[in-house]
Amino acid sequence: MAELTVTAVGVDRPGIVAALTEALLTIGANLEDCRAALLRGSFAMVMAVQVPDTVDRDTVRAALAPVGAEMGLEVWVGDSAGTVPAAAGERCVISVYGADHPGIVHAVSRALADSRVNILDLSSRIVGDPPVYVLGIEAELPTGLTVAGLEALVRPVADAQHVELHIEREADEVL
């Protein structure tokens, strides 16, 4: 078995996931990991797909092409890293909120990158009345960096952006 990465992006409509996974099933593919999201009417999905050794990227592309045409999706198929990296360090949840303005995501993500923090999941949106910009990040800390240490590194960035910052260990997060 080989692993490929498949992405699909387009205008949202019912049946996209069913159509994509049906096409993959017909060629013997197994969906191992998947993430799909809807953002202001646009649908995006990324999948880690196991395919039999007899199935190559072109076969997967050919199987998904009719779905892409019917559903109005841009579909991409490529090689996968094929490995699930071992956790390097502690995981945390970072919450940022405040008045919306350009640069919040960039400033926070740059501070995380400079600290070698890996972003595992990120979402942002404007909510409420009056509107508040909310940024949520699930992150993995590099070995040796603690949540308290990360907060000390990111706090000046949050202050400069005039946003509130909360960081907590993933294990402490209330679901």
Secondary structure as GFF3:
##gff-version 3
##sequence-region A 1 175
A	DSSP	beta_strand	2	11	.	.	.	ID=ss1
A	DSSP	alpha_helix	16	26	.	.	.	ID=ss2
A	DSSP	beta_strand	30	39	.	.	.	ID=ss3
A	DSSP	beta_strand	42	51	.	.	.	ID=ss4
A	DSSP	alpha_helix	57	71	.	.	.	ID=ss5
A	DSSP	beta_strand	73	79	.	.	.	ID=ss6
A	DSSP	beta_strand	91	98	.	.	.	ID=ss7
A	DSSP	alpha_helix	104	114	.	.	.	ID=ss8
A	DSSP	beta_strand	118	127	.	.	.	ID=ss9
A	DSSP	beta_strand	132	140	.	.	.	ID=ss10
A	DSSP	alpha_helix	147	161	.	.	.	ID=ss11
A	DSSP	beta_strand	163	169	.	.	.	ID=ss12
A	DSSP	three_ten_helix	170	172	.	.	.	ID=ss13
###
